Amino acid sequence: MFQTFWFTGLSGAGKSTLAQALADALRAQGRACAVLDGDLLRAGLCRDLGFSSADRRENQRRAAEVAALLNDAGVTVVCALISPLAVDRQMAREIVGADRFAEIYLDASLQECEARDPKGLYGRARRGELPEFTGVSAPYEPPASPTLALPTGRAPLAQCLAPLLALAAAS
C-alpha cells in the first residue's frame, strides 16, 4: 500500500501543483493526507540547509523521515521535491519503506520548465546568480524505473492526476 508519493522533477515541472491537487482529491475521499513541499520545508524544517550536494541529501533525508513518521500515523504523504539524484531517492525509499514508497516522475523537459519559470529561477541561474541550480549548473537524473511517469510538460493537470488517483485507489 503506497502511503508516500514522492514527486521528482525539475523546478517548474508542476510538483507543487500536482501534489496539492492529489492531496485535495484524497482528502475529499476521506483519506488523511499531508503535502511536504520542498519550498515550504526549506522555509522551516530545512532552513539551515543550502544547496550543496550534502545539504540537498539532508533535505531529502529529513523529508523522508517526516513522511515515514506520518505514514506510521496513518497519513498519506505527498512529497514534492526536485530530488535530483537517484541515490538520494533510493535513500528516501529505504527510510520510508519500499512497500510504502511510490516514485512519481514529473516528466517536463528543461525547455518546458524554463518557459514556465514561475519563480524566475532559471533566468537567475543562467545569469550565474544561483550556483548549483538543477538542470542548469547541477545534474538531474531522471528515474530509470519510476512507479509512474507523468508528462506534466505536455498534459493538463486532470490528465496527470487521473493515474495518480488510480494508483492511490489500488493501494
N, C-alpha and C positions, 0 to 999 in steps of 0.2 A: 504494500500500500504506500504509494508516494505521499509523503507529507511535506517534503521540501521540493519546491520547483525553483531550480537555480537558473536564472536567466543570465546568459552571457552574450556579449556582442559589443561592437564598437560604440563609442559615445554617439548618441543620436540615432541608434538603431531602433529605439522605441521601448527599451526595457521598462522604464518607469511607467509609461502609459499603459503598456500591456499588463504589467504587474498589478496596477491598480484596477484595471478592468477585470482581470481574473479574480482578484480578491473580492471585488464588489459582487461579482456573479456568484462566487462561492458563499459569501455571507447571505446573499438573497436566498440561497438554498438551505440556509440554516447551519452552515459549516463555519466553525470558528477559524478565522484566517488573519494573518498578520503579514505586512509587507516590510521587508528590510531593504530599504533603498540605499544605494551606495552614497548618494549625495547627503542624505539625512544622517547616515551613520558617521560620515566624515564631519558633520556639524556637531556631533555629540560624542558617542562612544569611541569613535576613532579620530577625534580632533587633534590628538597628539601625533598623528602619523602624517608623513609626507607621501611622496610618490616614487620613492626608490623601490627597487625590487623587493627588498626586505620589508619595507613598510606596506607595500601592496599585499604581500603574502600575509602579513599580520592582520591587515584589514579583513581579508577573506577568512582567516582563521577565526577571528572574533565573530564575524557574521555567521560562520558555520556553527560555532559553539552556541550562540544565541538560538539559532534555528533548531539545533538538537534539543536544547532545553525546552523550547516552545513545543516541539514535536512530542516530547515526553509528557507535556501537559495537555496533549490532545489538540494542539493548534496546528493547522496547516500553515506553512510559511512560504511566501514567495520572495525570493532574494533577487534583487535587480542590481547586479554588479558587473562591471566590464569583465572582470576575471580573465585577463589576457593570456595566462599561461596554463597549459594543460596540467602541469604538475601541481599547480595550486588548486585547480578544480578537482583533481584527484584527492588532494588533501581534504578538501571540503566534503567530498563524498565519503571519505573514511571517517571523518568526525561525525557527520550526520548519520551514516549507516547506508550502505549501498542499496538496501531494500527500501529505504525511505526517500532516496535522492533521485530526482529526475533532472537531467541536464537539458536545458532548453536553449538552443542556439537561435538567436535572432539574427538572421542572415540578411544583412544590408551591406552593400558594398561601401568602401571608403568614399567613393564619389557620391553615392546616395546620402551618406551621413554628412559629408561636407556640405552638400547642397541644402540639407535641413539646418544644420549647425544652430540649433535653438539657443545655445548659450554663447555663441561666438568663439568657442574654444579652438576650433580648427584654424580659424584666422589668426588667433593669438599664437597657436603652436607654429604655424607657418612663418610667423614673424620672429620666432625664437623666444617668445615671452613665456612659453610653457615647455620647459625641458621634460624629457621622458613622457611625452604625450602619446598614448597608444594609437597606433595606426600611422603616426607621422614620424616620431623620433624614438618610439618604443614599439616592440613587436606585439602582434596579436596572433595567437594560434587558434584558428577555428577548431572546434571539437571534431575529432575523427569519427566518432560514433555517438552523436547526441541521442537522447531519448526522443526528442523532436527537433526538427529544424524548420523554422517558420520564416517565410520570405517577407519580412517586415519592410524591406525596402521597396517592394513592388505590390504588396497585397494590402487591402484595407484592414482596419482593426478587427472587424467582425470575422473576417476570413481567417485571421490568425488566432482569434480567441476560440473558435469552434473546436479545433483539435485539442486545445488545452482543456476545455471543458470535458471533452470525451475522455481524455486521459485521466482527469480528476475523478470522473464518474466511475471509471474502471478500477480505481484504486480505493 
